[in-house]
Amino acid sequence: MVSTFMGLTFDLFDSTLFTYAAPVCVPYLLGLDPDDPDSARITAMWTSILTSVLLVGWAIGGFIFGIIADKFGRAKALLFTISIYSVSTAICAGSFSIWWLVVFRFISAVGIGGEWAAGASLAAESVQAEKRILASVLVYTGAPTGALVGFVVNAIINVALPAPKYSSYSWRIVFAIAVLPVILTLLIRLKVKEPERWKTSKSDGVLTDALHQPWFPRVICCLVLSCGALIVWWSIQAFIPYLSSYLSNGDTKRKSDYVIMMSVLIYSGGIIGSLSVFFIAKFMQRKKLFLLFFSGETLSPILCCHDSCYFFAG
């Protein structure tokens, strides 16, 4: 469970780094003039493209490494995926064009998506059935925790290394730090064993089984709902710097304050929301519980028109 928690923490740590590096690295790689009125629009467009690439990579990685984890083992898949996303994100630091950044972000996203698939299975199969809710809560709290750490690391670098807004090196340092999760792979290699449930239930037809009754309708339902949830969350999180610019009306000091406030609210809200599931699940059925949180996330884009509501989005 510790390795899976750390894996998810570094997942969102790596993913979140781009959110705060984008307003600097995208204009630099495109060679945009900061005084050009179109610069902000073009930067926002490429941020949307790169965020979409991230989500597509997540989906592909989850599908591919879900099969690999079933076939060759959860711990082995976890080891490989963490190596992929940490090294790929670090390589983003060496991007010399926007298209290279797109490629590296996609490869990193494949690893992140694969880690979620392998990590979730490893955690669920490593505990008794009656403790799965607690295990899932503790593991998935790693996601907002990692996002919060990513924000803090980026803020520290920007303060410690003051540079022009369109610096050629500050964003590279932010991405290079992402290589740290490689250390986690050593822990996995030495300590984490395959769960007994996987050893006793290995099957070559896992994917085929999932596409037949009674699982197929449930698989499609969960897929659609998960897609909607991720689109909403990333639509809010990825544009924190740009929403801050809009709300601050061009005031640099107020923009910085808005970025800090929104980031802390959305990530702390995510941590509290994850932990609250364990207590609410004792009194509410799983479907109703999911509907409650999913409804809240559906309303969050409307609520986020006011900055203080980012807590509920998290």
CORNOR-V925023 format. One record per residue. N is the residue number from 0. PHI is phi in whole degrees, -180 to 180 (* if undefined). PSI is psi in degrees with one decimal (* if undefined). D_FIRST is the distance of its C-alpha to the first C-alpha in Angstrom with 1 decimal. Layout:
# CORNOR-V925023
n:N phi:PHI psi:PSI d_first:D_FIRST
n:N phi:PHI psi:PSI d_first:D_FIRST
This chain:
# CORNOR-V925023
n:0 phi:* psi:-37.7 d_first:0.0
n:1 phi:-63 psi:-43.4 d_first:3.8
n:2 phi:-65 psi:-37.8 d_first:5.5
n:3 phi:-69 psi:-42.2 d_first:5.1
n:4 phi:-58 psi:-46.5 d_first:6.0
n:5 phi:-65 psi:-36.4 d_first:8.5
n:6 phi:-62 psi:-46.9 d_first:9.6
n:7 phi:-68 psi:-34.5 d_first:10.6
n:8 phi:-61 psi:-46.3 d_first:12.1
n:9 phi:-73 psi:-26.9 d_first:14.2
n:10 phi:-54 psi:-58.4 d_first:15.0
n:11 phi:-74 psi:-26.1 d_first:16.9
n:12 phi:-60 psi:-51.0 d_first:18.0
n:13 phi:-63 psi:-44.3 d_first:19.8
n:14 phi:-65 psi:-40.1 d_first:21.1
n:15 phi:-71 psi:-27.3 d_first:22.4
n:16 phi:-53 psi:-37.8 d_first:24.3
n:17 phi:-68 psi:-35.0 d_first:26.8
n:18 phi:-54 psi:-43.4 d_first:27.6
n:19 phi:-91 psi:-19.0 d_first:29.1
n:20 phi:-86 psi:-22.3 d_first:30.5
n:21 phi:-56 psi:-46.5 d_first:32.2
n:22 phi:-62 psi:-14.5 d_first:35.3
n:23 phi:-103 psi:-49.8 d_first:36.0
n:24 phi:-74 psi:-36.9 d_first:35.0
n:25 phi:-63 psi:-50.3 d_first:36.4
n:26 phi:-61 psi:-37.0 d_first:39.9
n:27 phi:-64 psi:-47.3 d_first:40.0
n:28 phi:-69 psi:-27.5 d_first:39.2
n:29 phi:-88 psi:-8.7 d_first:41.7
n:30 phi:68 psi:35.9 d_first:44.3
n:31 phi:-82 psi:148.8 d_first:44.8
n:32 phi:-86 psi:121.1 d_first:47.2
n:33 phi:-61 psi:-20.3 d_first:45.6
n:34 phi:-89 psi:-5.7 d_first:48.9
n:35 phi:-76 psi:126.4 d_first:49.1
n:36 phi:-59 psi:-27.6 d_first:48.7
n:37 phi:-81 psi:-9.4 d_first:47.0
n:38 phi:-59 psi:-45.5 d_first:44.3
n:39 phi:-64 psi:-40.0 d_first:42.0
n:40 phi:-66 psi:-44.9 d_first:42.4
n:41 phi:-66 psi:-40.1 d_first:41.8
n:42 phi:-63 psi:-43.1 d_first:38.7
n:43 phi:-64 psi:-38.0 d_first:37.3
n:44 phi:-63 psi:-45.7 d_first:38.1
n:45 phi:-71 psi:-30.0 d_first:36.2
n:46 phi:-64 psi:-39.8 d_first:33.2
n:47 phi:-63 psi:-43.2 d_first:33.3
n:48 phi:-62 psi:-47.3 d_first:33.6
n:49 phi:-68 psi:-32.7 d_first:30.8
n:50 phi:-69 psi:-38.5 d_first:28.4
n:51 phi:-65 psi:-40.6 d_first:29.6
n:52 phi:-60 psi:-40.4 d_first:28.9
n:53 phi:-59 psi:-47.7 d_first:25.3
n:54 phi:-68 psi:-39.2 d_first:24.8
n:55 phi:-64 psi:-43.1 d_first:26.6
n:56 phi:-63 psi:-39.7 d_first:24.5
n:57 phi:-57 psi:-47.5 d_first:21.3
n:58 phi:-63 psi:-46.3 d_first:22.8
n:59 phi:-65 psi:-42.8 d_first:24.1
n:60 phi:-64 psi:-40.7 d_first:20.9
n:61 phi:-62 psi:-40.6 d_first:18.9
n:62 phi:-67 psi:-49.9 d_first:21.7
n:63 phi:-66 psi:-49.7 d_first:22.1
n:64 phi:-79 psi:-15.5 d_first:18.6
n:65 phi:-64 psi:-42.6 d_first:17.8
n:66 phi:-67 psi:-44.4 d_first:20.7
n:67 phi:-62 psi:-40.9 d_first:19.7
n:68 phi:-65 psi:-36.3 d_first:16.2
n:69 phi:-68 psi:-36.2 d_first:18.1
n:70 phi:-83 psi:-44.9 d_first:20.6
n:71 phi:-113 psi:-11.5 d_first:19.1
n:72 phi:124 psi:146.3 d_first:15.5
n:73 phi:-69 psi:-46.8 d_first:12.1
n:74 phi:-64 psi:-39.7 d_first:11.2
n:75 phi:-65 psi:-43.6 d_first:14.9
n:76 phi:-65 psi:-39.5 d_first:14.9
n:77 phi:-62 psi:-43.8 d_first:12.0
n:78 phi:-59 psi:-45.7 d_first:13.9
n:79 phi:-69 psi:-43.7 d_first:17.1
n:80 phi:-69 psi:-39.3 d_first:16.3
n:81 phi:-63 psi:-39.3 d_first:15.0
n:82 phi:-62 psi:-41.6 d_first:18.2
n:83 phi:-63 psi:-52.4 d_first:20.3
n:84 phi:-74 psi:-32.0 d_first:19.5
n:85 phi:-73 psi:-44.7 d_first:19.5
n:86 phi:-67 psi:-41.7 d_first:22.7
n:87 phi:-65 psi:-41.0 d_first:24.4
n:88 phi:-66 psi:-39.7 d_first:23.9
n:89 phi:-64 psi:-36.6 d_first:25.3
n:90 phi:-66 psi:-24.7 d_first:28.2
n:91 phi:-55 psi:-26.4 d_first:29.1
n:92 phi:-63 psi:-24.4 d_first:30.5
n:93 phi:-96 psi:8.7 d_first:33.2
n:94 phi:-60 psi:133.0 d_first:34.3
n:95 phi:-114 psi:2.1 d_first:38.1
n:96 phi:-154 psi:162.5 d_first:38.5
n:97 phi:-65 psi:-30.7 d_first:36.9
n:98 phi:-73 psi:-33.7 d_first:36.5
n:99 phi:-66 psi:-37.1 d_first:34.6
n:100 phi:-63 psi:-40.2 d_first:32.2
n:101 phi:-60 psi:-45.7 d_first:31.9
n:102 phi:-63 psi:-47.8 d_first:31.1
n:103 phi:-67 psi:-36.9 d_first:28.5
n:104 phi:-66 psi:-37.6 d_first:26.8
n:105 phi:-65 psi:-46.2 d_first:26.8
n:106 phi:-62 psi:-42.3 d_first:25.2
n:107 phi:-60 psi:-42.4 d_first:22.5
n:108 phi:-65 psi:-36.0 d_first:21.9
n:109 phi:-60 psi:-43.0 d_first:21.7
n:110 phi:-66 psi:-39.5 d_first:18.8
n:111 phi:-64 psi:-46.4 d_first:17.1
n:112 phi:-62 psi:-39.5 d_first:17.7
n:113 phi:-66 psi:-36.0 d_first:16.5
n:114 phi:-66 psi:-38.5 d_first:13.2
n:115 phi:-62 psi:-42.0 d_first:12.7
n:116 phi:-66 psi:-49.2 d_first:13.9
n:117 phi:-70 psi:-41.0 d_first:11.8
n:118 phi:-66 psi:-41.9 d_first:8.5
n:119 phi:-63 psi:-42.3 d_first:9.3
n:120 phi:-66 psi:-42.5 d_first:10.5
n:121 phi:-62 psi:-44.1 d_first:7.7
n:122 phi:-67 psi:-44.8 d_first:5.4
n:123 phi:-65 psi:-35.4 d_first:8.8
n:124 phi:-88 psi:-5.5 d_first:10.0
n:125 phi:-96 psi:-4.5 d_first:7.7
n:126 phi:-127 psi:164.9 d_first:8.8
n:127 phi:-70 psi:154.5 d_first:12.5
n:128 phi:-56 psi:-39.7 d_first:14.4
n:129 phi:-73 psi:-10.2 d_first:15.4
n:130 phi:-108 psi:8.2 d_first:12.0
n:131 phi:-67 psi:-35.4 d_first:11.0
n:132 phi:-61 psi:-48.5 d_first:12.6
n:133 phi:-61 psi:-43.0 d_first:10.8
n:134 phi:-62 psi:-44.1 d_first:7.3
n:135 phi:-65 psi:-41.6 d_first:9.1
n:136 phi:-60 psi:-48.9 d_first:10.8
n:137 phi:-65 psi:-40.3 d_first:8.3
n:138 phi:-68 psi:-48.1 d_first:6.6
n:139 phi:-78 psi:-10.9 d_first:10.3
n:140 phi:-65 psi:-19.6 d_first:11.7
n:141 phi:-63 psi:-28.3 d_first:10.7
n:142 phi:-65 psi:-58.6 d_first:13.7
n:143 phi:-66 psi:-28.7 d_first:16.5
n:144 phi:-64 psi:-44.3 d_first:15.3
n:145 phi:-64 psi:-39.2 d_first:15.6
n:146 phi:-64 psi:-40.5 d_first:18.9
n:147 phi:-66 psi:-41.3 d_first:20.2
n:148 phi:-64 psi:-40.6 d_first:19.5
n:149 phi:-61 psi:-41.6 d_first:21.3
n:150 phi:-63 psi:-44.8 d_first:24.2
n:151 phi:-64 psi:-44.3 d_first:24.5
n:152 phi:-60 psi:-44.8 d_first:24.5
n:153 phi:-63 psi:-41.2 d_first:27.2
n:154 phi:-64 psi:-41.0 d_first:29.2
n:155 phi:-64 psi:-42.8 d_first:29.2
n:156 phi:-64 psi:-42.3 d_first:30.5
n:157 phi:-66 psi:-31.8 d_first:33.1
n:158 phi:-79 psi:-42.3 d_first:34.4
n:159 phi:-73 psi:-28.5 d_first:34.3
n:160 phi:-122 psi:71.3 d_first:35.9
n:161 phi:-61 psi:131.4 d_first:38.5
n:162 phi:-150 psi:166.3 d_first:40.0
n:163 phi:-57 psi:156.0 d_first:42.0
n:164 phi:-55 psi:-37.6 d_first:40.3
n:165 phi:-106 psi:51.5 d_first:40.5
n:166 phi:-64 psi:152.1 d_first:39.3
n:167 phi:-97 psi:-1.0 d_first:38.8
n:168 phi:-132 psi:-25.8 d_first:36.2
n:169 phi:-62 psi:-42.9 d_first:34.0
n:170 phi:-70 psi:-28.4 d_first:32.0
n:171 phi:-68 psi:-37.2 d_first:31.6
n:172 phi:-66 psi:-39.5 d_first:30.1
n:173 phi:-59 psi:-46.3 d_first:27.5
n:174 phi:-68 psi:-38.8 d_first:26.5
n:175 phi:-62 psi:-30.7 d_first:26.6
n:176 phi:-62 psi:-21.3 d_first:23.9
n:177 phi:-65 psi:-10.1 d_first:21.4
n:178 phi:-73 psi:-12.7 d_first:21.5
n:179 phi:-56 psi:-36.0 d_first:19.3
n:180 phi:-60 psi:-15.0 d_first:16.0
n:181 phi:-58 psi:-30.8 d_first:17.6
n:182 phi:-60 psi:-35.0 d_first:16.6
n:183 phi:-63 psi:-32.2 d_first:12.9
n:184 phi:-63 psi:-31.2 d_first:14.1
n:185 phi:-66 psi:-40.5 d_first:15.5
n:186 phi:-62 psi:-44.2 d_first:12.3
n:187 phi:-63 psi:-44.1 d_first:10.9
n:188 phi:-61 psi:-37.2 d_first:14.3
n:189 phi:-89 psi:-32.8 d_first:14.6
n:190 phi:-112 psi:-36.5 d_first:11.5
n:191 phi:-84 psi:125.3 d_first:9.3
n:192 phi:-107 psi:159.7 d_first:11.2
n:193 phi:-68 psi:136.7 d_first:12.0
n:194 phi:-65 psi:146.2 d_first:11.1
n:195 phi:-61 psi:-34.2 d_first:14.4
n:196 phi:-62 psi:-36.5 d_first:15.0
n:197 phi:-69 psi:-40.2 d_first:15.3
n:198 phi:-63 psi:-34.6 d_first:17.6
n:199 phi:-93 psi:-5.7 d_first:19.8
n:200 phi:-129 psi:22.1 d_first:20.2
n:201 phi:-61 psi:138.5 d_first:20.8
n:202 phi:-147 psi:140.4 d_first:23.6
n:203 phi:-80 psi:-10.3 d_first:25.8
n:204 phi:-111 psi:29.0 d_first:26.6
n:205 phi:-61 psi:-46.9 d_first:23.4
n:206 phi:-64 psi:-42.8 d_first:24.8
n:207 phi:-61 psi:-42.0 d_first:28.1
n:208 phi:-61 psi:-38.9 d_first:26.7
n:209 phi:-69 psi:-21.0 d_first:25.1
n:210 phi:-96 psi:10.5 d_first:28.5
n:211 phi:-123 psi:165.3 d_first:30.4
n:212 phi:-62 psi:147.0 d_first:30.9
n:213 phi:-92 psi:7.1 d_first:29.3
n:214 phi:-81 psi:-31.0 d_first:26.3
n:215 phi:-56 psi:-49.7 d_first:28.2
n:216 phi:-59 psi:-37.3 d_first:29.3
n:217 phi:-69 psi:-39.3 d_first:25.8
n:218 phi:-62 psi:-45.9 d_first:24.5
n:219 phi:-66 psi:-41.6 d_first:27.4
n:220 phi:-62 psi:-47.5 d_first:27.0
n:221 phi:-65 psi:-36.4 d_first:23.3
n:222 phi:-63 psi:-47.1 d_first:24.3
n:223 phi:-65 psi:-45.7 d_first:27.2
n:224 phi:-65 psi:-39.8 d_first:25.4
n:225 phi:-66 psi:-38.6 d_first:22.5
n:226 phi:-61 psi:-45.2 d_first:25.2
n:227 phi:-62 psi:-42.6 d_first:27.1
n:228 phi:-64 psi:-43.3 d_first:24.2
n:229 phi:-68 psi:-39.1 d_first:23.3
n:230 phi:-62 psi:-43.9 d_first:27.0
n:231 phi:-64 psi:-48.5 d_first:27.6
n:232 phi:-63 psi:-45.5 d_first:24.8
n:233 phi:-73 psi:-28.9 d_first:25.7
n:234 phi:-64 psi:-30.4 d_first:29.3
n:235 phi:-85 psi:-51.3 d_first:28.9
n:236 phi:-67 psi:-40.4 d_first:26.5
n:237 phi:-69 psi:-19.0 d_first:28.2
n:238 phi:-113 psi:21.3 d_first:31.6
n:239 phi:-55 psi:-46.5 d_first:31.0
n:240 phi:-62 psi:-35.4 d_first:33.4
n:241 phi:-78 psi:-38.6 d_first:36.0
n:242 phi:-64 psi:-34.5 d_first:35.9
n:243 phi:-65 psi:-39.2 d_first:36.2
n:244 phi:-63 psi:-40.8 d_first:39.3
n:245 phi:-66 psi:-46.0 d_first:40.8
n:246 phi:-71 psi:-27.1 d_first:40.3
n:247 phi:-87 psi:-7.8 d_first:41.7
n:248 phi:56 psi:38.5 d_first:44.8
n:249 phi:87 psi:-2.5 d_first:44.8
n:250 phi:-80 psi:112.3 d_first:44.3
n:251 phi:-60 psi:-43.7 d_first:42.1
n:252 phi:-64 psi:-44.8 d_first:41.2
n:253 phi:-65 psi:-36.3 d_first:40.3
n:254 phi:-61 psi:-45.7 d_first:38.3
n:255 phi:-60 psi:-41.6 d_first:36.1
n:256 phi:-64 psi:-40.4 d_first:35.7
n:257 phi:-65 psi:-41.5 d_first:34.8
n:258 phi:-59 psi:-46.2 d_first:32.1
n:259 phi:-63 psi:-47.8 d_first:30.5
n:260 phi:-64 psi:-47.3 d_first:30.9
n:261 phi:-64 psi:-42.4 d_first:29.7
n:262 phi:-64 psi:-47.5 d_first:26.6
n:263 phi:-63 psi:-40.4 d_first:25.6
n:264 phi:-65 psi:-47.8 d_first:26.4
n:265 phi:-70 psi:-36.1 d_first:24.5
n:266 phi:-80 psi:-38.7 d_first:21.2
n:267 phi:-67 psi:-35.7 d_first:21.4
n:268 phi:-62 psi:-38.4 d_first:22.3
n:269 phi:-64 psi:-41.1 d_first:19.2
n:270 phi:-65 psi:-46.6 d_first:17.0
n:271 phi:-66 psi:-40.4 d_first:19.2
n:272 phi:-62 psi:-42.1 d_first:19.3
n:273 phi:-64 psi:-45.9 d_first:15.6
n:274 phi:-67 psi:-32.2 d_first:15.4
n:275 phi:-68 psi:-22.9 d_first:18.7
n:276 phi:-59 psi:-39.7 d_first:17.5
n:277 phi:-59 psi:-40.2 d_first:16.0
n:278 phi:-80 psi:-40.2 d_first:19.5
n:279 phi:-69 psi:-33.6 d_first:21.6
n:280 phi:-64 psi:-18.8 d_first:20.1
n:281 phi:-72 psi:-21.1 d_first:21.5
n:282 phi:-118 psi:-3.9 d_first:25.0
n:283 phi:-135 psi:142.0 d_first:24.9
n:284 phi:-67 psi:155.8 d_first:24.4
n:285 phi:-58 psi:-45.7 d_first:21.8
n:286 phi:-64 psi:-42.8 d_first:24.6
n:287 phi:-67 psi:-38.0 d_first:26.4
n:288 phi:-63 psi:-44.6 d_first:23.3
n:289 phi:-63 psi:-42.4 d_first:22.7
n:290 phi:-61 psi:-39.0 d_first:26.4
n:291 phi:-61 psi:-51.3 d_first:26.4
n:292 phi:-72 psi:-36.1 d_first:23.9
n:293 phi:-67 psi:-38.4 d_first:25.3
n:294 phi:-64 psi:-40.3 d_first:28.8
n:295 phi:-63 psi:-40.2 d_first:27.9
n:296 phi:-70 psi:-33.9 d_first:26.6
n:297 phi:-63 psi:-36.9 d_first:29.8
n:298 phi:-80 psi:-17.1 d_first:32.0
n:299 phi:-61 psi:-35.7 d_first:30.3
n:300 phi:-60 psi:-33.9 d_first:32.4
n:301 phi:-73 psi:-42.7 d_first:35.5
n:302 phi:-65 psi:-31.1 d_first:34.2
n:303 phi:-73 psi:0.0 d_first:33.3
n:304 phi:-63 psi:-21.5 d_first:37.0
n:305 phi:-110 psi:125.3 d_first:36.8
n:306 phi:-57 psi:-34.6 d_first:34.5
n:307 phi:-68 psi:-14.6 d_first:33.3
n:308 phi:-84 psi:3.2 d_first:31.7
n:309 phi:-62 psi:-25.3 d_first:28.9
n:310 phi:-60 psi:-41.5 d_first:26.8
n:311 phi:-73 psi:-30.0 d_first:27.1
n:312 phi:-64 psi:-39.4 d_first:26.3
n:313 phi:-64 psi:* d_first:22.9
